[in-house]
Amino acid sequence: MNYDTLHNHPLTSRRRLLVDTARGLGGIALASLLHEQGLLADEKSPLRPQIDPSQPFAARDAHVPAKAKNVLMIFCSGACSQIDTFDYKPELIKRHGEPMPGADKLITFQGGQGNLTKSPWKFKPRGECGKMVSDLVPMLGDLADDMCFIHSLTGKTNTHGPGENFMSTGFTLDGFPSMGAWTTWALGTENQNLPAYVAIPDPRGTPQSSVNNWGPGFLPAAFQGTDFNASQPLRNLDRPAGIDAKTDEATRDFLQQLNRKHLEQFPGDSELSARISSYELAAKMQLSVPEVGDLSTESAATIKMYGADDVENTLKASYAKNCILARRLVEKGVRFVQVFNGAYQTGGEGVSNWDGHKSLEVQYAKHGPVLDQPTAALLKDLKQRGLLKDTLVVWCTEFGRMPTFQAGASGRDHNPAGFTAWMAGAGVKAPFTYGATDEFGYKAVENVATVYDFHATILRILGLDHERLTYYHNGIDRRLTDVHGHVIEDVLV
């Protein structure tokens, strides 16, 4: 190259360097902004909801076409035994009373293990599919044709509190958002007069991890679950004594005018806008929540179908009313409803939850009827009303139980190595069985699945990509599934 060529086509200049640098910095800034808003073409970039602070619960589009609009989760607190409900093991029956091979030195949560112990309840083929389900839950068994069983779930902990956290939030530690909070943050809700996310605790109290099961974690507080049940109405909702309905309504209207005037002075204040929106939702709930919780409008046939009129088993009747409430909330378009069966109570085991360590047969004989009829009725009721077409029903527990009885006891110890959950309704195959534990029901051995996979699958059914639904917190793009999880494609329709 001669001098003239080099002179006419300089490699660079001070002016060109400054221009190119400015363009480069602008491009970086633009890319960062687009990445933060999930607008880059990269298929793995975050997809975060664009939320209007004045309408934080407005319905939002999913990432991909959704199979389900709502989720109704039934959570059996205390670790319901798969071996005594849905996971049939003929070899366990055959070798009842024998030592479990390779388990002579096995130490689990509460100590050493005794011999293999078959379920006190017989298993029978149910439905047209012939799925083997225990006599402990015969009415649920009769609906096996509507269920998609996952028999190969595995967890990360054998302790109740962290186990409940893991199933509800994807993390064993406190302080992470629940699945319902992630869902409502992403999708909002169809009904603007009711909470987007409702948690219905057991009539006897909260689960062991308590409000962590429906907490918002580091997501905005507006997306935490609102907890109430059929026997305990939403707290602090009734108007004060001595104030009539007309005066109360006029006061709310006047307060709304003041709030709107105040907001006009600070048009860019999203926190103020969100706070006003929360107050307005609370006012709407004063009318809508009592209406949806008024079970007196249900027919006598419906009450009987659920078992809500059972005067001899008041625990079942109370749980049945919660199931009716759950159906009514789904019917009204509430995005995520979480119903708990079992509560944490100090002072020994008995009838509080599914933690069958010492006397499993006695305890489960009380728990089975409480769960069975109301939950089966809930599933049938959703189906006959056409709600299963848009609703995913999920039954789960924090981990499973051992096929052995504990040494010196008549109950099963904690077991996160293999347990069962099932789904029904929108988006899943039914009847269908996925995965399996070993011949005794101890470890998942076929199509082993994690709770992360379980969560990823639920989000997919809602039209959400679990890898791209993220929230930036403390320098990390956080996910419900952490850095794990795969959609269980085989269970999807």
Secondary structure, DSSP 8 states (H G I E B T S, - for coil): --HHHHHHS-S--HHHHHHHHHHHHHHHHHHHHHHHTT-SS-TTS-------TTSTTS----SS--S-SEEEEEEETTT--STTTT---HHHHHTTTS--TT-TT-EETTEEEEEE---SS-EEEETTTTEEEETTSHHHHTTGGGEEEEEEEE-S-SSHHHHHHHHHHS-SSSSS--HHHHHHHHH--S-TTS-SEEEE-BTTB--TTGGGGG--TTS-GGGS-EE--SSS--TT-S--TT--HHHHHHHHHHHHHHHHHHHHH-TT-HHHHHHHHHHHHHHHHHHHHHHHT-GGGS-HHHHHHHTTT-SS-HHHHHHHHHHHHHHHHHHTT-SEEEEEE----SS--SSSSS--SSBHHHHHHHHHHHHHHHHHHHHHHHHHTTGGGTEEEEEEES-EE-SEEETTSBS--EE-SSEEEEEEETTB-SSEEE-EE-TTSSSEEES-EEHHHHHHHHHHHTT--TTT--EEETTEEE-TTTT-----GGGB-
